[in-house]
Amino acid sequence: MDSSCPHEGGPLDLGDLEDLGDGKRVLVCPWHHFDFCLETGASSMGLQNQVYEVRVVQDMIYINTQNELCLSPIPETDTTSSGKRSLLSQDTLCFWATKILCTPDPKEKVAMTLEVQERWNSGEITEVGQATPPVQPSRKENLTVLHPGKIKRGKGGTQASRIALLHSLANIEQWAIDLSWDIIARFSSVRLDTGEPLPRQFFSGFVKVAGDEAKHYHLLETRITELDSFFGALPVHNGLWQSATDTSHNLLARLAIVHMVHEARGLDVHPQTLSRFAAQGDCSSVEVLEVIYWDEITHVATGLRWFTYICMDCLSTFHDLVKQHFKGYLKPPFNTEGRKTAGMTEEAASFMTKMKHAVQFSVSQPSLHHFTDTSLSLMN
């Protein structure tokens, strides 16, 4: 509640708390004894004080205020049919998506993600809502950020090299958490060609992706700690967010580039990465990588599912979007089996000829019914 009395600015923080006897408590201004209900801010004298939503997540207190105590602004007000002013999105999925994007500490980001996922799945959070996500997610200030090409990962032949590989993957997973929440918040108001909003299943799908990515970061960070290091000990890059920036205006482009190119590329490099750890007898890391791999297959399938759901001319649209928004080359080997499980097939032709854009695979025919039985069971 605001600490200034709306009557004449009295110091409510110096006032007394009183129990009215009906289970409700009021704060009484020490100047003129105006009382204000702690739950609603209403006064028996007809005045109204501002109150703010407070939630506790993993011992962290979040206050939705109009000032800099809050990482995202208080939701705008609207007039309901009864004429009363009401907050649009104090406890919606997009509200918390934006909060998580503005949370710099990765452990806190993971904890909040899992908390919001549980509340969404249980029905405690019911509305998708709307919120404006930040231009770029927050990060801890002590991270050393380099250009992606300057990050050294090694081949996994030494413990230091394996730590570098795990550290790089943890950095990617942290960005992946943010990408999942960003697609929810940024595109919550998208309308289909029919004029209908995106179905609730779209948001549930990416809530699950966010929860998986949070689990992945936790597994990797734990493994790095077991190897006597910590996340942040090595430089990181923010290259993945460049794709988010480039596709911030177009949901189909975001699905194509982030979920059908970058995440599918993660499937391609998995066998080689896994073999490097296995060759050194690092069974604990191998177990972590296997968990991540099978989850990532479902993530590619999620991107493909909603791309084909929204888009009519899937194949040509996908090719056009990759030409516009993907910079660089995709080189073999390709994990054909992993892509097939996710619903993708390898494309014989390539876009690499004399262009700085490339794609080595295509989506299936534009229908949700063309998923393989395996990919459908994984999504279910």
KOLDREN-255586 format. One line per 10 residues: their letters; for each residue x, y, z of C-alpha. Coordinates in pm, 1 decimal. Last residue first. Layout:
N
a) X:Y:Z; ...
This chain:
380
nmlslstdtf) 118.2:-3572.2:-2575.9; 403.2:-3407.2:-2761.4; 615.7:-3720.3:-2737.7; 327.0:-3938.1:-2851.8; 276.7:-3717.8:-3153.7; 646.8:-3727.4:-3237.6; 647.9:-4105.4:-3228.1; 335.8:-4147.2:-3441.8; 501.7:-3934.8:-3709.3; 352.6:-3592.7:-3766.1
hhlspqsvsf) 156.5:-3555.2:-4089.7; -180.2:-3497.8:-3918.2; -83.2:-3146.3:-3809.8; -96.8:-3047.6:-4173.4; 126.4:-2843.6:-4397.5; 329.4:-3128.0:-4551.6; 644.3:-3200.9:-4350.9; 896.1:-2931.2:-4283.9; 1209.2:-2899.1:-4487.6; 1575.2:-2971.4:-4427.5
qvahkmktmf) 1918.9:-2848.1:-4520.4; 1868.5:-2475.3:-4497.2; 2112.5:-2205.4:-4586.7; 2158.8:-1833.7:-4598.5; 2474.5:-1653.1:-4701.4; 2393.8:-1723.7:-5062.9; 2599.8:-1841.7:-5360.7; 2441.2:-2186.3:-5347.1; 2361.7:-2268.3:-4985.7; 1987.1:-2305.3:-5024.1
saaeetmgat) 2013.4:-2679.9:-5037.2; 1827.0:-2954.9:-5219.6; 1776.7:-3305.9:-5092.3; 1571.9:-3203.3:-4793.7; 1589.2:-3409.8:-4478.7; 1251.8:-3479.6:-4319.0; 1106.0:-3322.9:-4005.4; 842.1:-3454.0:-3764.3; 1041.7:-3444.3:-3439.1; 1119.0:-3814.7:-3474.0
krgetnfppk) 1238.0:-3748.2:-3828.7; 1470.7:-3474.8:-3706.2; 1623.5:-3708.1:-3450.3; 1665.8:-3985.0:-3705.8; 1817.0:-3755.6:-3966.1; 2072.5:-3609.6:-3726.9; 2247.3:-3398.0:-3985.7; 2622.2:-3415.3:-4041.7; 2642.9:-3178.7:-4215.3; 2686.2:-2801.8:-4245.7
lygkfhqkvl) 2433.5:-2529.4:-4187.9; 2562.3:-2199.4:-4318.5; 2530.0:-1843.6:-4201.1; 2260.3:-1585.3:-4140.4; 1900.8:-1696.6:-4092.8; 1638.2:-1423.9:-4116.9; 1543.5:-1353.1:-4477.4; 1644.8:-1675.9:-4650.1; 1507.7:-1877.7:-4358.4; 1177.5:-1692.0:-4382.6
dhftslcdmc) 1146.6:-1755.1:-4755.6; 1217.9:-2126.2:-4716.7; 959.9:-2159.0:-4437.4; 699.8:-1974.4:-4641.9; 764.8:-2199.5:-4941.2; 722.6:-2513.7:-4731.5; 432.7:-2408.0:-4510.8; 181.1:-2259.1:-4752.8; -108.9:-2233.2:-4506.5; 75.1:-2120.9:-4194.0
iytfwrlgta) -70.9:-2111.5:-3841.9; -104.6:-2481.4:-3763.4; 203.0:-2576.3:-3967.3; 418.1:-2334.2:-3767.3; 243.0:-2443.5:-3448.7; 332.4:-2808.8:-3487.8; 680.8:-2740.3:-3621.6; 774.7:-2532.9:-3318.0; 630.6:-2796.3:-3084.5; 804.3:-3077.8:-3272.8
vhtiedwyiv) 1135.8:-2896.7:-3234.8; 1063.8:-2872.3:-2863.0; 965.8:-3240.3:-2843.2; 1303.4:-3336.0:-2989.6; 1466.8:-3101.6:-2739.4; 1327.4:-3306.9:-2449.7; 1489.1:-3622.0:-2584.8; 1825.3:-3448.7:-2622.0; 1824.2:-3274.6:-2282.7; 1772.8:-3600.6:-2094.5
elvevsscdg) 2049.6:-3764.5:-2299.0; 2288.5:-3476.9:-2229.6; 2236.6:-3509.9:-1854.4; 2301.5:-3885.3:-1863.1; 2618.3:-3830.0:-2068.0; 2738.5:-3575.9:-1813.7; 2709.9:-3832.5:-1535.9; 2875.8:-4101.1:-1748.9; 3196.9:-3905.5:-1806.4; 3399.6:-4207.8:-1920.5
qaafrsltqp) 3622.3:-3992.7:-2142.2; 3491.0:-4146.6:-2464.5; 3136.0:-4100.3:-2334.6; 3188.4:-3725.2:-2306.1; 3311.0:-3696.2:-2663.6; 3046.9:-3938.2:-2791.5; 2767.6:-3723.3:-2649.1; 2892.3:-3414.3:-2830.0; 2909.9:-3604.2:-3159.4; 2561.9:-3750.7:-3121.0
hvdlgraehv) 2409.3:-3418.2:-3004.8; 2532.2:-3193.4:-3286.6; 2235.3:-3258.4:-3515.3; 1970.0:-3238.6:-3242.5; 2096.2:-2894.1:-3146.3; 2064.2:-2796.9:-3511.1; 1694.9:-2874.5:-3479.4; 1678.5:-2621.0:-3198.1; 1845.2:-2354.8:-3413.4; 1654.4:-2423.2:-3735.5
mhvialrall) 1296.0:-2527.1:-3659.3; 1255.9:-2372.2:-3314.0; 1450.2:-2047.7:-3338.8; 1436.9:-1977.6:-3711.2; 1099.0:-2116.0:-3815.4; 900.8:-2045.4:-3499.0; 1033.8:-1689.4:-3474.8; 971.0:-1628.4:-3846.4; 614.1:-1753.7:-3810.0; 561.6:-1523.1:-3512.2
nhstdtasqw) 685.0:-1213.6:-3696.6; 796.4:-882.2:-3546.1; 1049.6:-1014.4:-3295.3; 1216.9:-1227.9:-3561.8; 1549.5:-1041.7:-3591.5; 1557.6:-977.5:-3218.1; 1500.5:-1343.4:-3134.0; 1769.4:-1442.9:-3384.3; 2007.7:-1200.4:-3214.6; 1914.6:-1364.5:-2885.6
lgnhvplagf) 2100.8:-1678.2:-2987.4; 2424.7:-1484.9:-3024.5; 2430.5:-1376.9:-2661.2; 2776.4:-1508.2:-2576.3; 2939.5:-1649.2:-2264.2; 3283.0:-1625.1:-2105.3; 3386.5:-1879.2:-1840.7; 3341.8:-1889.9:-1461.5; 2988.3:-1762.5:-1507.4; 2829.6:-2096.3:-1425.9
fsdletirte) 3042.9:-2270.8:-1167.7; 3344.8:-2499.0:-1147.8; 3450.1:-2793.6:-934.6; 3325.0:-3069.4:-1170.4; 3023.2:-3123.8:-945.4; 2945.2:-2753.6:-992.3; 2940.1:-2799.1:-1369.4; 2703.8:-3094.7:-1322.5; 2465.9:-2887.0:-1111.1; 2469.6:-2604.8:-1367.1
llhyhkaedg) 2395.3:-2854.9:-1643.9; 2104.0:-3017.9:-1460.8; 1960.7:-2680.7:-1354.3; 1990.7:-2540.4:-1705.4; 1812.8:-2844.9:-1845.8; 1528.8:-2822.2:-1592.1; 1477.8:-2456.6:-1684.2; 1475.5:-2554.6:-2051.7; 1210.8:-2817.9:-1979.0; 995.4:-2568.9:-1789.5
avkvfgsffq) 1021.0:-2316.2:-2073.8; 924.4:-2585.4:-2326.8; 626.9:-2679.7:-2109.2; 516.2:-2315.9:-2092.2; 567.6:-2315.4:-2469.3; 314.4:-2589.8:-2523.2; 68.3:-2446.4:-2271.6; 76.6:-2117.4:-2462.7; -8.0:-2283.2:-2792.7; -263.7:-2510.2:-2622.9
rplpegtdlr) -458.7:-2199.6:-2518.5; -540.1:-2136.5:-2882.0; -393.6:-1834.3:-3062.7; -662.2:-1573.5:-3104.0; -933.8:-1608.6:-3371.3; -954.6:-1363.4:-3659.6; -973.7:-1645.4:-3913.9; -630.2:-1551.8:-4044.6; -502.0:-1613.4:-3692.2; -469.4:-1335.2:-3438.2
vssfraiidw) -154.8:-1251.4:-3245.4; -215.6:-1083.9:-2907.2; 6.0:-1318.6:-2704.7; 294.1:-1282.2:-2950.5; 552.1:-1102.1:-2739.4; 454.9:-1253.8:-2404.2; 448.3:-1620.8:-2503.3; 732.9:-1599.1:-2755.7; 938.7:-1418.5:-2490.7; 875.6:-1683.5:-2226.3
sldiawqein) 1015.3:-1957.3:-2447.5; 1305.0:-1745.4:-2570.6; 1394.3:-1661.4:-2210.7; 1425.5:-2024.5:-2109.3; 1625.3:-2090.7:-2428.1; 1867.0:-1812.1:-2337.1; 1941.7:-1990.1:-2010.3; 1968.0:-2317.3:-2200.7; 2226.0:-2171.4:-2437.6; 2440.0:-2052.8:-2145.5
alshllairs) 2413.9:-2397.0:-1987.7; 2528.1:-2552.2:-2317.0; 2836.3:-2329.7:-2325.5; 2917.4:-2418.2:-1965.2; 2881.2:-2788.0:-2044.3; 3125.6:-2754.2:-2333.9; 3369.7:-2548.3:-2125.9; 3346.6:-2800.1:-1841.3; 3426.1:-3075.6:-2090.6; 3732.6:-2882.7:-2205.1
aqtggkgrki) 3854.7:-2833.4:-1849.3; 3800.2:-3203.1:-1781.5; 4015.5:-3290.7:-2080.5; 3941.9:-3449.2:-2419.5; 3611.2:-3266.5:-2458.1; 3688.9:-3118.5:-2799.9; 3749.3:-2756.7:-2700.8; 3491.4:-2492.0:-2615.1; 3656.1:-2159.0:-2690.6; 3416.6:-1863.3:-2731.4
kgphlvtlne) 3558.7:-1602.5:-2971.5; 3321.2:-1678.9:-3257.7; 3018.9:-1616.7:-3036.7; 3132.1:-1257.7:-2965.2; 3213.7:-1222.0:-2599.0; 3018.2:-1158.7:-2277.9; 3196.6:-1191.4:-1943.3; 2924.0:-1235.5:-1682.3; 2954.6:-1035.0:-1358.5; 2658.7:-809.9:-1439.6
krspqvppta) 2401.2:-1085.4:-1413.8; 2172.1:-1096.5:-1716.5; 1839.0:-932.7:-1799.7; 1643.8:-1035.5:-2107.1; 1662.5:-815.5:-2418.4; 1411.1:-572.6:-2567.1; 1196.6:-629.3:-2259.2; 856.5:-798.2:-2287.6; 539.4:-588.2:-2314.9; 251.4:-758.2:-2138.9
qgvetiegsn) -79.7:-916.2:-2233.1; -309.3:-1164.4:-2061.4; -286.9:-1542.8:-2084.4; -554.1:-1588.0:-1817.8; -607.4:-1884.4:-1586.5; -317.9:-1887.1:-1341.6; -422.0:-2119.3:-1058.1; -527.1:-2370.7:-1322.8; -292.3:-2643.8:-1204.7; -88.3:-2631.0:-1525.7
wreqveltma) -48.4:-2254.6:-1504.9; 49.8:-2260.3:-1135.7; 299.3:-2540.4:-1192.0; 457.1:-2365.2:-1491.3; 471.3:-2040.2:-1294.1; 666.3:-2208.6:-1013.8; 896.8:-2393.1:-1254.7; 977.9:-2070.0:-1435.6; 1024.6:-1878.8:-1110.6; 1277.7:-2132.1:-983.9
vkekpdptcl) 1469.0:-2137.4:-1313.1; 1487.0:-1757.6:-1334.8; 1599.0:-1746.0:-970.7; 1880.3:-1985.8:-1054.3; 1962.3:-1785.4:-1368.3; 1993.7:-1452.2:-1181.5; 1901.7:-1167.7:-1418.7; 1520.5:-1166.9:-1379.8; 1364.0:-934.7:-1639.5; 1262.8:-1222.0:-1867.2
iktawfcltd) 1108.7:-1393.5:-1565.0; 897.3:-1089.7:-1482.7; 787.8:-1063.0:-1846.5; 667.1:-1422.2:-1847.2; 499.3:-1353.3:-1514.2; 278.5:-1079.3:-1658.1; 228.4:-1280.8:-1975.6; 86.1:-1576.4:-1781.8; -151.7:-1356.3:-1589.2; -153.4:-1236.8:-1229.9
qsllsrkgss) -186.5:-859.4:-1239.3; -311.9:-848.7:-1595.9; -584.1:-599.8:-1681.5; -616.3:-415.2:-1350.6; -968.5:-294.7:-1277.8; -1153.7:35.8:-1270.2; -1522.6:0.8:-1195.9; -1785.2:109.6:-1445.5; -1987.0:-209.7:-1414.9; -1902.2:-303.4:-1773.6
ttdtepipsl) -1534.3:-285.4:-1682.5; -1312.3:18.7:-1726.2; -950.1:-58.6:-1792.2; -628.5:-7.2:-1604.5; -277.2:-49.8:-1736.2; -57.0:-314.6:-1586.1; 212.9:-199.2:-1339.0; 537.6:-153.1:-1521.4; 799.9:-428.4:-1549.9; 1109.8:-466.7:-1334.1
clenqtniyi) 930.2:-336.6:-1026.2; 1101.6:-140.1:-750.0; 1148.8:126.5:-1014.9; 804.4:274.1:-961.4; 448.4:187.1:-1050.4; 441.7:-117.2:-828.3; 395.9:-492.3:-871.7; 588.4:-622.2:-572.6; 786.6:-944.7:-602.6; 933.2:-1101.8:-287.1
mdqvvrveyv) 1196.8:-1374.4:-326.0; 1190.2:-1671.2:-85.4; 1136.6:-1916.7:-374.0; 847.2:-1713.2:-513.5; 659.2:-1474.0:-283.1; 386.6:-1268.0:-447.5; 271.8:-913.1:-380.3; 2.7:-725.0:-570.9; -13.3:-355.0:-498.2; -253.1:-131.7:-309.0
qnqlgmssag) -340.7:229.5:-392.4; -555.1:414.8:-139.1; -925.3:485.1:-180.7; -1125.8:740.0:18.6; -1489.5:699.4:120.8; -1448.4:749.3:496.1; -1468.1:372.8:558.8; -1145.7:356.8:358.3; -1066.8:122.1:70.3; -707.5:0.9:14.1
telcfdfhhw) -840.1:-340.8:-90.3; -659.0:-595.6:124.9; -502.6:-372.4:391.3; -828.3:-182.4:443.6; -757.9:185.5:498.1; -855.2:387.6:806.1; -849.1:768.0:829.3; -732.9:864.4:1178.1; -655.0:1228.9:1100.4; -278.2:1238.7:1143.6
pcvlvrkgdg) -174.9:891.4:1261.6; -334.8:722.2:956.3; -500.1:393.0:1051.5; -411.2:72.4:865.2; -698.9:-172.1:855.6; -734.6:-542.2:922.7; -1005.1:-780.8:810.0; -1101.9:-1101.0:989.2; -1438.0:-961.8:1097.1; -1313.5:-813.5:1425.1
ldeldgldlp) -1199.5:-484.0:1277.7; -836.2:-564.3:1357.7; -621.8:-251.4:1383.3; -277.8:-168.5:1246.5; -144.1:165.9:1363.8; 11.7:439.5:1152.4; 378.0:530.1:1108.9; 396.0:381.7:756.9; 73.3:572.5:688.4; 265.1:899.8:701.1
ggehpcssdm) -8.2:1160.8:630.7; -36.1:1291.6:276.7; -351.6:1499.1:321.6; -633.4:1253.5:243.3; -456.1:1010.2:10.3; -243.9:893.7:308.1; 115.5:842.5:198.2; 276.2:499.9:247.3; 116.0:353.7:-66.2; 0.0:0.0:0.0
